């Protein structure tokens, strides 16, 4: 496994949130995580997948009409 494991603090920094938010994602099982002893780590690929799933593309407008 060559996937980098990130701490909760690293994930929070990358998301621009407090540590409480990634901890809530873990508690609600909304993101994959790994327990290493008593430590919780989030694989970088899981964080990237979470960000990708939650990303919304903007709608463009052409001559006053919205195009999806």
N, C-alpha and C positions, 0 to 999 in steps of 0.2 A: 504494500500500500504506500504510494508516494504522495497521497493527499495530506496536506498540512493541516494539523489540528490547531484550532484557535481557541483561546480562552474566552470566557464571557466578556471580559474587559476589552479584548481585541475586537470581538464581534460588535460590541456596543460602540466602540470608536469608529469602526467601519460604517456602521449604520447611522452614526451621528445621534445616538440616543444614550440614555442612561443604561446601566447594567440591568436595571429592573426589566426592561423590555425583552432582551434575549432570554432572561430567566423565565419570563412569562411564556415565551414561545416554547421553551423546553418543557415547562410544566404542563402546557396545553397540548404537547406533542405535535406542534405545528412545524417543527424543524427537527431534522435528524441530529442526534448527538451521541457521544461516546463517553462512557464512564471509565475513568482511569483512576482506580482506587476511589477516593472521595471527591476527586476533581471531575468536572464536567467539561468536555471539549466538543467543539463543533467542527466537523470537517469543512474545509474551505469550499469544497464542491457543493456541500449542502447549503452553505450560505449563498453561494452564487446561484444555485437553483431556486432558493427562496426569493432572492432579489428578482430573478427572471420571471418567476410566477406572479409576483406582485407588481411588475412594471406594466404600465398602461401607455399605449402609444397615443399621441395626440391625433385628433381629427383635423383634417385640412379643409379649408373653405375655398371654393372656386366661384367667383361672381355671386357671392351671397348665399350659395348653397353649401351645405355640409356634405362632405364626401367621406365615407367610412373607409 
